Amino acid sequence: MFKKFIYSTKTAPYVFILPFVLTVLIFWIFPIGRSALMSFQEILPGQTEWIGLRNFRQLFADRIFLISVQNTLKFTVGMLLLLIPIPIVLVCIINSKIMNHTKLFKTIYFIPALASVVVAGTVFRLIFGESDTALMNQVLQAFGAEPIKWFKPGATGYMALLILCWHWIGVNMMYYVAGLQNISQDLYEAASIDGANSWQQLTRISIPLLKPTTIYVLTISIYAGLSMFIESYMLWKGNNSPSNIGLTIVGYLYRQGIEKMIWAMLPQQDSCFWSSFWSST
């Protein structure tokens, strides 16, 4: 009876998708629902009290939280402006007939994606260092400009964080390469016969037919922007950037859920020591 049930053409598909459905329910739907319920409660050891919208009123009255939301949205928009147009242009150039050694260039562009974000963040922190010997300050001095403090409040810190996202360009290029391979070459040959130049083929054939790939890349890029944390943490050597210019939503959650809990668990004298230690670094 059990074997007949398993091998049935009606029930077999449901048996195969059952592990996935259970995984989504247990590790995604249930935690989200539980978190939504807890947001309306005040939870203390051994007791739970329903408080309605009080948590949300306190959250949106927190200036630091609003700064983290603003920073995250700004970083996300900047990433979208970099990680979608640039990969499309680079892939179209690499796949053009005038380009030689296309496999070599594809490899070169993808190699940065293999680097750890921690390593890349450490290297970029040294490149954009505040000392006169830092690479970017040396470049400025070569053009007769004065060295600047890149990670202080202003547009320079935002620019450095966006440049750090360069390593995702190779990943998005890989998606667009796969998308271009699904476009029939007959369309380009017909367009060439009709007199269409390279720009017209790009705007009338490549970009419209890459719409499914662009939607997917847009989705994962938005997710990457909204979940940004490690890049900011590595550039500013911690979660405390000047005037919170590098604080993201995930960084705010880390500060409220991890850092403050650690401070509360430390003895008072240890808290003073670590506070002076982190402020000095």
C-alpha positions as CSV (number, residue, x, y, z in Angstrom):
1,M,0.0,0.0,0.0
2,F,2.8,2.4,0.9
3,K,4.8,1.6,-2.2
4,K,1.7,2.1,-4.3
5,F,1.2,5.5,-2.7
6,I,4.8,6.5,-3.3
7,Y,4.9,5.4,-6.9
8,S,1.5,6.9,-7.8
9,T,1.7,9.5,-10.6
10,K,-0.7,11.7,-8.6
11,T,1.1,11.7,-5.3
12,A,4.8,11.3,-6.3
13,P,5.2,15.0,-7.3
14,Y,3.9,16.1,-3.8
15,V,6.3,13.6,-2.2
16,F,9.2,15.1,-4.0
17,I,8.4,18.7,-3.1
18,L,7.5,17.9,0.5
19,P,11.0,18.4,1.8
20,F,11.2,21.9,0.2
21,V,7.7,22.8,1.5
22,L,8.6,21.7,5.0
23,T,11.9,23.6,4.9
24,V,10.1,26.8,3.8
25,L,7.4,26.4,6.4
26,I,9.8,25.6,9.3
27,F,12.7,27.9,8.6
28,W,11.1,30.8,6.8
29,I,7.3,31.1,7.2
30,F,7.2,30.2,10.9
31,P,10.1,32.5,11.9
32,I,8.6,35.4,10.0
33,G,5.2,34.9,11.5
34,R,6.7,34.5,15.0
35,S,8.8,37.6,14.6
36,A,5.7,39.6,13.4
37,L,3.8,38.4,16.5
38,M,6.7,39.3,18.8
39,S,6.9,42.8,17.4
40,F,3.6,43.6,19.2
41,Q,4.8,42.1,22.5
42,E,7.1,43.0,25.3
43,I,9.0,39.9,26.1
44,L,10.8,39.6,29.4
45,P,12.3,36.5,31.1
46,G,9.3,34.4,32.1
47,Q,6.6,36.8,30.9
48,T,5.1,38.2,27.7
49,E,2.9,41.3,27.5
50,W,0.9,42.5,24.5
51,I,1.7,46.2,24.0
52,G,0.3,46.8,20.5
53,L,2.2,49.4,18.4
54,R,4.5,50.7,21.2
55,N,7.6,49.0,19.7
56,F,6.9,50.6,16.3
57,R,6.4,54.0,17.8
58,Q,9.7,53.8,19.7
59,L,11.4,52.5,16.6
60,F,10.3,55.2,14.3
61,A,11.1,57.8,17.0
62,D,14.7,56.6,17.1
63,R,16.8,59.0,15.0
64,I,19.6,56.4,14.6
65,F,17.2,53.9,13.1
66,L,16.0,56.5,10.5
67,I,19.6,57.2,9.6
68,S,20.2,53.5,9.0
69,V,17.2,53.3,6.8
70,Q,18.2,56.3,4.8
71,N,21.8,55.0,4.4
72,T,20.6,51.6,3.3
73,L,18.2,53.0,0.7
74,K,21.0,55.3,-0.6
75,F,23.5,52.4,-0.8
76,T,20.9,50.2,-2.5
77,V,20.1,52.8,-5.2
78,G,23.8,53.4,-5.8
79,M,24.4,49.6,-6.2
80,L,21.6,49.3,-8.7
81,L,23.0,52.2,-10.8
82,L,26.4,50.3,-10.8
83,L,25.5,46.6,-10.9
84,I,23.0,46.6,-13.7
85,P,24.1,49.0,-16.5
86,I,27.9,48.3,-16.2
87,P,27.6,44.5,-16.5
88,I,25.3,44.8,-19.5
89,V,27.7,47.2,-21.3
90,L,30.7,45.0,-20.5
91,V,29.1,41.8,-21.6
92,C,27.9,43.3,-24.9
93,I,31.5,44.6,-25.5
94,I,33.0,41.2,-24.7
95,N,30.6,39.3,-26.9
96,S,31.0,41.7,-29.8
97,K,32.9,40.4,-32.9
98,I,35.6,43.0,-32.6
99,M,36.6,41.7,-29.2
100,N,39.4,39.1,-29.0
101,H,40.3,36.8,-26.0
102,T,36.8,37.0,-24.7
103,K,37.3,34.0,-22.3
104,L,40.3,35.8,-20.8
105,F,38.3,39.0,-20.1
106,K,35.4,37.0,-18.7
107,T,37.8,35.3,-16.2
108,I,39.4,38.6,-15.2
109,Y,36.1,40.2,-14.5
110,F,34.8,37.2,-12.5
111,I,38.0,36.7,-10.4
112,P,37.1,39.5,-7.9
113,A,33.9,37.7,-7.0
114,L,36.0,34.9,-5.6
115,A,37.6,37.3,-3.1
116,S,36.1,37.3,0.4
117,V,34.2,40.5,1.4
118,V,36.3,40.6,4.6
119,V,39.6,40.6,2.6
120,A,38.3,43.1,0.0
121,G,37.0,45.4,2.8
122,T,40.4,45.3,4.6
123,V,42.2,46.1,1.3
124,F,39.9,49.0,0.5
125,R,40.3,50.4,4.0
126,L,44.0,50.5,3.4
127,I,43.6,52.0,-0.1
128,F,41.3,54.8,1.2
129,G,43.3,55.3,4.4
130,E,43.7,58.7,6.1
131,S,47.5,58.7,6.0
132,D,49.4,60.6,3.3
133,T,50.9,57.2,2.2
134,A,47.5,55.6,1.4
135,L,47.1,54.8,-2.3
136,M,44.2,57.2,-3.0
137,N,45.8,60.0,-1.2
138,Q,49.0,59.4,-3.2
139,V,46.9,59.7,-6.3
140,L,45.5,63.0,-5.1
141,Q,48.9,64.3,-4.3
142,A,50.2,63.3,-7.8
143,F,47.5,65.6,-9.2
144,G,48.4,68.4,-6.8
145,A,45.5,67.9,-4.4
146,E,45.6,67.7,-0.7
147,P,45.1,64.3,1.1
148,I,41.6,63.8,2.5
149,K,40.0,61.7,5.2
150,W,37.9,59.4,3.0
151,F,35.8,57.8,5.7
152,K,34.7,61.0,7.5
153,P,31.1,62.3,7.0
154,G,30.5,63.3,3.4
155,A,30.3,61.9,-0.1
156,T,33.7,60.2,0.0
157,G,32.7,57.5,2.5
158,Y,29.6,56.7,0.4
159,M,31.8,56.6,-2.8
160,A,34.3,54.2,-1.1
161,L,31.5,51.9,0.0
162,L,30.0,51.8,-3.5
163,I,33.4,51.1,-5.1
164,L,33.8,48.1,-2.7
165,C,30.8,46.6,-4.4
166,W,32.8,46.2,-7.6
167,H,33.4,42.5,-6.8
168,W,29.7,41.7,-7.6
169,I,30.0,43.0,-11.2
170,G,31.6,39.7,-12.3
171,V,28.7,37.7,-10.9
172,N,26.1,39.9,-12.7
173,M,28.1,39.6,-15.9
174,M,27.9,35.8,-15.6
175,Y,24.1,36.1,-15.5
176,Y,24.0,38.4,-18.5
177,V,26.4,36.1,-20.5
178,A,24.0,33.3,-19.9
179,G,21.1,35.5,-21.0
180,L,22.8,36.6,-24.2
181,Q,23.5,33.0,-25.1
182,N,19.8,32.3,-25.1
183,I,19.2,35.0,-27.8
184,S,19.2,33.6,-31.3
185,Q,22.0,34.9,-33.5
186,D,19.5,34.9,-36.4
187,L,18.0,38.1,-34.9
188,Y,21.4,39.9,-35.1
189,E,22.1,38.6,-38.6
190,A,18.6,39.8,-39.8
191,A,19.2,43.2,-38.1
192,S,22.6,43.5,-39.8
193,I,21.0,42.8,-43.2
194,D,18.4,45.4,-42.5
195,G,21.2,48.0,-41.8
196,A,21.0,48.1,-38.0
197,N,24.2,49.2,-36.4
198,S,25.7,47.9,-33.1
199,W,23.9,50.5,-30.9
200,Q,20.5,49.7,-32.5
201,Q,21.1,46.0,-32.0
202,L,21.9,46.6,-28.4
203,T,18.9,48.8,-27.7
204,R,16.4,46.9,-29.9
205,I,17.4,43.3,-29.4
206,S,19.9,42.7,-26.6
207,I,18.4,44.8,-23.8
208,P,14.7,44.0,-24.4
209,L,15.4,40.2,-24.7
210,L,17.5,40.4,-21.5
211,K,14.5,41.6,-19.5
212,P,14.1,38.3,-17.5
213,T,17.8,38.3,-16.6
214,T,17.6,42.0,-15.6
215,I,14.6,41.3,-13.4
216,Y,16.5,38.5,-11.6
217,V,19.7,40.7,-11.3
218,L,17.6,43.6,-10.0
219,T,16.0,41.3,-7.4
220,I,19.3,39.9,-6.0
221,S,20.9,43.4,-6.1
222,I,18.1,44.9,-4.1
223,Y,18.5,42.1,-1.6
224,A,22.2,42.6,-1.4
225,G,21.8,46.3,-0.9
226,L,19.2,46.0,1.9
227,S,21.2,43.3,3.6
228,M,24.6,45.2,3.4
229,F,26.6,44.9,6.6
230,I,30.0,43.3,6.2
231,E,31.2,45.8,3.7
232,S,30.4,48.7,6.0
233,Y,31.7,46.9,9.0
234,M,35.1,46.2,7.4
235,L,35.6,49.7,5.9
236,W,35.0,51.5,9.2
237,K,36.7,48.8,11.4
238,G,33.5,48.2,13.3
239,N,29.8,49.2,13.5
240,N,30.5,52.7,14.7
241,S,31.2,55.0,11.7
242,P,31.5,58.8,12.2
243,S,28.1,60.3,12.5
244,N,26.7,56.8,11.6
245,I,27.4,57.4,7.8
246,G,28.0,53.7,7.3
247,L,25.3,52.4,9.5
248,T,22.8,50.1,7.7
249,I,19.6,48.4,8.8
250,V,21.4,45.2,9.5
251,G,24.1,47.1,11.4
252,Y,21.4,48.7,13.5
253,L,19.9,45.3,14.3
254,Y,23.4,44.1,15.2
255,R,24.0,47.1,17.5
256,Q,20.6,46.6,19.2
257,G,20.6,42.8,19.4
258,I,24.3,41.9,19.9
259,E,26.4,44.8,21.0
260,K,24.1,46.2,23.6
261,M,23.5,42.7,25.0
262,I,27.3,42.2,25.3
263,W,27.7,45.6,27.0
264,A,24.9,44.7,29.5
265,M,26.6,41.4,30.3
266,L,30.0,42.9,30.9
267,P,31.0,44.2,34.4
268,Q,31.0,48.0,34.6
269,Q,34.8,48.3,34.7
270,D,35.1,46.1,31.7
271,S,32.5,48.1,29.8
272,C,34.5,51.3,30.5
273,F,37.7,49.6,29.3
274,W,36.2,48.3,26.0
275,S,34.4,51.6,25.4
276,S,37.7,53.5,25.6
277,F,39.4,50.7,23.5
278,W,36.9,50.9,20.6
279,S,36.8,54.7,20.7
280,S,40.6,54.8,20.4
281,T,40.5,52.5,17.4
